[in-house]
Amino acid sequence: MIQAGRIHEYLKKLTPTARGNLLTELERLEACGEEMPGCEEILAALRAEFRTDESTQPRAGNASRYFFAPLEPLLIDGAPEHANPGRILRGSLAPTWEWISRDLLPAMARDYVKEINELIAADNQRGALRVASAFQTKIIKSIENTLGSPDGAEQTRIKLATYTASHAAYGDLAKMLCVLRARDALAKFNEALPAMIKKFDDARVLKVTALLDGLAKDHPDAVPFALALVASRLRTSWQLIRLAT
């Protein structure tokens, strides 16, 4: 068993970002049921640093939380092997943010972080949302250009692999791109749904189908995410099959 003193000494040599990424990876492996002998003390030390609430994930910075806000209703904790086409792994956020901040648009990301933190400190919620939306639009265009070429896509895979061992990160990046493109339409769709669909009868099926058809006209790629939002309102997810009948 590694002594606690040596663990803390090792962790201090890592940057805060590296420690956060390490915690994300260890918790991902833990969620997958992997055996990790001797990691209990490492997890305890990292959780003591990053946990300020009962969350099972490290708290992201204000800037990244605002940036990823449109994804929040679609995030799940779990193993990549159990991926859902309409869901995004929460563990993919940290490596994606690292890639954006260090590789994709580092200078622009620094400016965004500075500006939005100033707005948050001034309690200017509307301004912070506006800045986050503008940055999301810039990131969308940059990711589209980057993934648009085989070389760019391959380099992105390589870079993401330096921030996480999860094989789901690249696929989740593509999902994030889709959700961010349709963020306003998905938000409108989500708001139109009841908090809980207690009875998925014919009348409710017709209403949801109409909402899905409206979304699909302009954002067909976003339909799996809309279905995930519907499923989260149902008593049992198998009821989704009624939308296909």
Stockholm file with secondary structure:
# STOCKHOLM 1.0

chainA/1-245         MIQAGRIHEYLKKLTPTARGNLLTELERLEACGEEMPGCEEILAALRAEFRTDESTQPRAGNASRYFFAPLEPLLIDGAPEHANPGRILRGSLAPTWEWISRDLLPAMARDYVKEINELIAADNQRGALRVASAFQTKIIKSIENTLGSPDGAEQTRIKLATYTASHAAYGDLAKMLCVLRARDALAKFNEALPAMIKKFDDARVLKVTALLDGLAKDHPDAVPFALALVASRLRTSWQLIRLAT
#=GR chainA/1-245 SS CCCHHHHHHHHHTSCHHHHHHHHHHHHHHHHTTCCCTTCHHHHHHHHHHHCSSSCSSCCCCHHHHHHHGGGGGGEECSCGGGCCTTCEEGGGHHHHHHHIIIIISHHHHHHHHHHHHHHHHTTCHHHHHHHHHHHHHHHHHHHHHHHTSHHHHHHHHHHHHTTCCCTTHHHHHHHHHHHHHTHHHHHHHHHHSCSCBSCCCHHHHHHHHHHHHHHHHHCGGGHHHHHHHHHTTBSSGGGGGGGGC
#=GC SS_cons         CCCHHHHHHHHHTSCHHHHHHHHHHHHHHHHTTCCCTTCHHHHHHHHHHHCSSSCSSCCCCHHHHHHHGGGGGGEECSCGGGCCTTCEEGGGHHHHHHHIIIIISHHHHHHHHHHHHHHHHTTCHHHHHHHHHHHHHHHHHHHHHHHTSHHHHHHHHHHHHTTCCCTTHHHHHHHHHHHHHTHHHHHHHHHHSCSCBSCCCHHHHHHHHHHHHHHHHHCGGGHHHHHHHHHTTBSSGGGGGGGGC
//
